[in-house]
Amino acid sequence: MNRDLHVDSLQALVRFFETLTKESVATLPALYAPDAYFKDPFNEVHSVSGIERIFTHMFEQVDAPRFVVTDAVHQEDQAFLIWIFHFRSRGRKGRQFSIRGSSHLRFGPDGRVVYHRDYWDAAEELYARIPMLGWWMRALKSRLQAR
């Protein structure tokens, strides 16, 4: 395995996410293998075109999306990123949201991503902030919490 290739690939991927724009989504095939697997709490796809659709959809649903990678760990052909995703909701109020999460990545022999699994708690990070659903989630958490 080419350690330098994977380190370079990881650095390119971090740069991509931290400077992500609607237009830069089109450069995903340079970073992801054609049959790359991607999964997050809402999506699961097995192609770079599917991953492109997910990021294009993100730009259609939220304003000012931005990733900040706070840490990266690399070992052989795998990496783990810790990140914060900032965005504003669409609409009059345009509330600011920040979601903390992580990504497990595997790189192929050519340095492109073949596996990308995002981990973040949709219940805590998103659902709990929706007015009626948030109340219900907090009540459920309080009831299930060990004391």
N, C-alpha and C positions, 0 to 999 in steps of 0.2 A: 504494500500500500504506500502511496505517495503522501507522506505527512504534509509536506509543503503545499501540495495541490489542495488538500482538504482544508488547511489553514487559510490559504488564499480564497478558497470557495466560501468558507465561513465569513471571512472579512467582507467579501463582496456581497454576501447575503445580508449581513448586518447593515452595510451601507444602503442596500436596496430598501430594506424596511424603514430605516430612519429617514430616507429621502423620498419615500413612496409618493407618487402622484398618479392621477388618473391615466396620464400618458405613459408613465413608466411601467404600468402593468403589462404592456406589450413586450417588455424585455424579459418576462418570466421564462420563456424557453431557453434563454442563455444560462439560467440558474437552476432550472428544474428539468429532469429527464422527461421524455414524452409520456411515459406511463407512470409518472410520480404519483404516489399515494398521499392524500391530504385528508385529515380529519380534525374537526373542532366540535364544540357542543351542538352545532346546527347543521354541519355539512360533512359529507364523506364522498370523495371523488377519487378516481384512478387515472387521471390524465392532467397534463399541464393545461390543456384547454379548459378543463373543469375548474382548476385552480384560478385561471384567469377570470372565469365567470364569477367566482366567489369574490375576488377583489374588485372587479368592476361593479358588482352588486353593492358592495360596501360603499363605494363612492356615490351610488345612487340613493342610498338609505340614510347616510349621515353626512354632516358637514365637518370639514377640517379634520379628517382622520389623520392621526400621527402616532407612530410607534417610537418609543424610547427603549432601547436595549440597555438594561442596567448591568447585565452580567452575561458572560458566555464561557462555557466549559467545553473543551474539545478533547476527545480521546479517540485515536485511530480514525475510523470512518464515521464517527458519530459526534454529535454536539448537542448541547442543551443551552437554550437561550432563556433568560429571564427578562421580561419586558413589561412595559406599561403602555396600554393603548388609550390614547386620548381622543375624544371626538365630541362634537356638539350635536344634539338632537335636531332634527328638522322641525320647522314650524316657528310660531311666534316667539315662544320662550327661548328656544335654542339652548337648553340646559347643557352644561358641561359634564361629561362623564369621563372617568378614568377606570380602566379595567386592568387588573394585574393578572399576568399569566406567564406561561412558559411554553416553549416548543422543544420537542425532541426531534432531532434531525438525523438522517443517515445519508451519506454521500455515496454515489456510485463511483466506479473506476475512473470516469472522466471528470469527476469533481462536482457533477450536478446532483441536486437533491433528488433522492428516490423515495424518501419517506419523510413526512412532516406531520407530526401529531401535536396539536395545540391543546394545552390543559388550562382551563380557567373555570371558575365556579359561576355558572350562569345564575344560579339562585342568589348567591351573595352579591355578585357584581352587577347584575342587571335586574332580575325580577324583583328584588327587595326594594328597588327604587321606584317601582310603578305604584302609584297611590294605593288602590284597594288591594292589589296583590301583595304589595310591600307590607301592609298591615298584617295580612294573613301569614306571610312568610315569617315575620318577626314573632307573631304569636306562636306559630308552630315551633320555631327555633327555641323560644323560651320554654315551651312545654317539654321539648325533648332534651334540653340541655341538662347535663349532669350537674348536681349542686353539691 
